[in-house]
Amino acid sequence: MLAGVVPVKYPQYALLSDLIFWAATLFLVSIVAWWIWFNRHALKAGAKRLTGLQWLLLVGLGGLWLFGSMAVAAGAWMVWNGSSSTTVGAASIAPAAEDGPLRWFGNLEMFGGSAAGLNVHQLSFHGLNASQREVRLISAAIRSAIDGSEITLKVQAPDQLVAIDQINLVPSGAPIKLTAVMPKQGGFTADEFLASWSRFNFIARDDEREYRIPFNEAAIAPFFPGRVGPRVTKKQ
């Protein structure tokens, strides 16, 4: 068990994105239905003059339009929900019995990786002030369990990354997003990243306690399919 780690995302954001998606879909359907009703007489008169081949072509075009609209809507929904090719959610980590004032989530987020066809540029970690008081975040970093190298994390506040010592106290209930920016210009290649960061520890400290969360190959395997973690292989 790992102290202060909870394997959930932010359900309020998922609900909001679902409501917006279905509201937009209903709006588009309503516009189409209104147009058909408003032009029903002209459409009825025109339908009488259509041949069987023309009806077949019309139905085919309508089906193509419907399929295309659904594909675009599904793509927009996935992007809105954070399912883009540049970010992949990793396996969750079970929480410990004791939680600190800050609660850290196990859904590691990466910008880049083999699955996205990009160099690794950033790693992000999400948390929350679960206490009823303001909390001072003092420091946060990731430390390689392979060679001991360390990257200091920055905090999202609110639309830019800043050093932790530049933020105020974290209010009760406020979400926290910490990001490690890879120190190499253009990011690490997959081989470079895996050489040092296939196993690492997330370490954060507030005015009450320290949090240490280990991430191993299983946690980053979704970002590097077939490169790390257990996998099926061919017989020799």
N, C-alpha and C positions, 0 to 999 in steps of 0.2 A: 504494500500500500504506500502511496505517496502523499505527503501532507499537502493539503490545500489544493488538490487537483480534482476537477469535476468534469466528467466526460459529456458535456452538453455544449450546444452552441447557443445563440440568442434567439429563442423562439418568438419573441415579439417582432423581430425583424423579418423572420420567415412568414409570419402571419400577415404582416403589412404587405410584403411583396406579393403574396397569394391574392390578397384582396384587390390590390392594384391591377394585377394581371386579369382576374376575372371581371373586374369592373370595366377594363378596357375592351375585353372580348364582348361583353354584353352591349357596350356602347356601339361597337362596330356592327354587331348583328342587328341592333335596333335601327341603325341607319339603312342597312340593306333592306330590312323588312319594310321600313317606311317608304323607301324608293319604289319597291315593288308594288305596294298598295297605292301609292300616288299615281303610278303609271299603269295600273292594272287594265284600264280600258284599251290603251294603246298596245300593251303587251298581248292582250287577248285577240285584238284584231290582227296583229302581226303573226300570232301563232297559227291562225287559220291559213295563212299563205305559205307556211313552211312545209317543205317536202320531208320525207323520211330521212334522207341523207342530211338535210339541213338540221333536223332535230338531233340527229346523232352527233353532228359537229357541235351544236350548241351545248348539249349535255356534256360532251367531252371538255369543252372550254370551261364550263362551269365547274366541273370536277377538278380541273387543273388549277383554277383560281382558288377553290376551297382548300386543296391540298397545299398550295403555296402559302396561303394565308396561315394555315395551321403550322406549317414548318417555321415560318418567320416568327409567329407567336411563341412557339416552343423554344426557339433559339433565344428570343428576348427574355423569356421566363428563366432559362438556365443561366444566362448572364447576370440577370438581376439577383438570382439566388447564389451567386458566387461560384457557378460551375464552369467557369471559363477554362480554356486549355492551359492557362498560365498559372492557375492556382488549384491545388489538389488537397483535399482534407485528409489527414492521416488518422490512424487508429486512436481511439480514446484511451485514457489512462484512468484506472479506478481511483476513487478518492480515499483518503485516510479518514479515520474516525474523528480526528481533531482537525479543525479548520482554523486558520488565522484570520485576521481582519481582512486580508486579501485572499481571494479565491482564484486560482489559475486553472484554465481549461486545457484539456488534452488535445484539442484540434489544432495541430501544427499547420501553419500556412506558409507556402513557398511561392515566390515569384521566380519561375524558371524551372529547370530540371529536364531530364530526358523526356518525360511524358509530354512536356510542352515544346520540346525541340529548342530550348534556349539555355544559355548559361544561367547559373544560379546567381541571382542578384540580391535577393532579400529572403529572410526568414522572419515570420511574425508569430507572436504569441498573444493570446487573449486572456484577460482577467477581469475581475470585478471586485469592487470594495463591498464585501458582504456584511460589513459591520454597521453599527448605528452611529459611528463617529467618523470624523475626517482622519485620514491616514496619510502620513508622510512617506512617500516612496523614496528611498535613499539611494539605491543602486540596483542595477540589473545587468547581467552579462550571460553569454553562453561560453562554455569552456570545453575544449576538445578533450575527450577521454582517450584520445590516441596520442597526441603530441603536446597537450597542455596549452595550446594557443587559445587566446581569448578575444572575443569581440564584445565591446560594450554596446548595450542596447539603447536605442532612442525611443521616445514615447510620442505617440500621435496626439497633438494638442493644438487645435482640433483638426485642422486640415494640413498640418505640416509636421515633419519630424523634428523634434528638439531634444536637447540633452535633458536628462532627468532632473538635474539641479536647476533647470529653468522653469519648472512647473510648480504650481501651488499645491496645497494639500489636496488629496483625492477625496471628493465629497462622498458621502454615504450613497451606495447604489450606483455609482458612476462606473461605466465600463472602462477598461484599460487595454490599449493595444501597444505592445512593445515590439520593436523591429530591429533586427540585426542586418546592417548593410554590409555586404561583403567588401573587404578592404581593397580588392583588386579592381582596377578600372575595367569595366565591361563584364564584371562578374567572374565567378569560377566556372570552368568547364566541369562536366560531370566527374571526370577522373580526378581533377584537382579537389573538388568538394568531397568526394568519397574518401580520398586519401587522408583527410584530416577530420572530417565532420560526419562520418557515418555513425559515430557514437559521440554524444556530447551531453553536457549537463546544463540545464537552465537554472541560473542562480539569481534570486532577487532578494532584496532586503528592505524591510520597512522599519518604522520606529518601534516595532514590537518583536519581530522575529525574522529569521532567514528561511527562504524556501529553496529547496533543491529538487529539481525534477530531472531524472535521467531520460534521454531519448536514445534508442538504439536503432539498429538496422530495420527492425520491424516498423518503427515509426516513420521512417523516410522511404520505405519500399514503394509506396504508391507514386512517389515522384520519379523513381528510377526503376521501372518495370524490367524484370529480368536481370538486374544488375546487383541487387542486394537482397538479403532475406531468403527464406525458404522458397524454392521453386522447382518445377518439374524439369527433369533433364532427360536426354536421350541416352539409351544404352550405348556403351562403347563397343 
